[in-house]
Amino acid sequence: MHACRLNVMSGLAGFYLLRDSEDTIAPLLPSGKYEMPIVIQDRVFNTDGTMYFNSTGNSPDDHPYWQPEFFGDTIMVNGLVWPNINVDQGQYRFRLLDGSNARFYNLSFQVGSDPDEYGNPTVCILLWTMSASSVACMHGNLDTP
């Protein structure tokens, strides 16, 4: 009981996808390298680069590790701080998991800031997540020559 924070901070976080062989929509969606699982977590790092963990909790006399929530000051995506990814032109399917202990995220994906040289509009998707939730979304890069 109340060990989720300990488990999350003790090791790598990840998720796996359960697939339904009877799903008629799945073959129509991007897959392979175009299906990207993304785990988002918040962390605090010590000055030496190790992860900070409050081992005394808020009430050490009641329970040495009890802390009702945790808000880190650094956001990690798939275990990396401030990651970047180069993508091909085409559709992507993002599988998002909010793996933070208590943090909510307002996420946005944007392609370009102005219409491109061919007059095509930019695309922006806004998402809201809550702790331990997952969301799937599709995003297609602009189809320009």
Secondary structure as GFF3:
##gff-version 3
##sequence-region A 1 145
A	DSSP	alpha_helix	4	10	.	.	.	ID=ss1
A	DSSP	three_ten_helix	26	28	.	.	.	ID=ss2
A	DSSP	three_ten_helix	32	34	.	.	.	ID=ss3
A	DSSP	beta_strand	35	43	.	.	.	ID=ss4
A	DSSP	beta_strand	74	77	.	.	.	ID=ss5
A	DSSP	beta_strand	80	81	.	.	.	ID=ss6
A	DSSP	beta_strand	91	98	.	.	.	ID=ss7
A	DSSP	beta_strand	105	111	.	.	.	ID=ss8
A	DSSP	beta_strand	123	129	.	.	.	ID=ss9
A	DSSP	beta_strand	134	140	.	.	.	ID=ss10
###
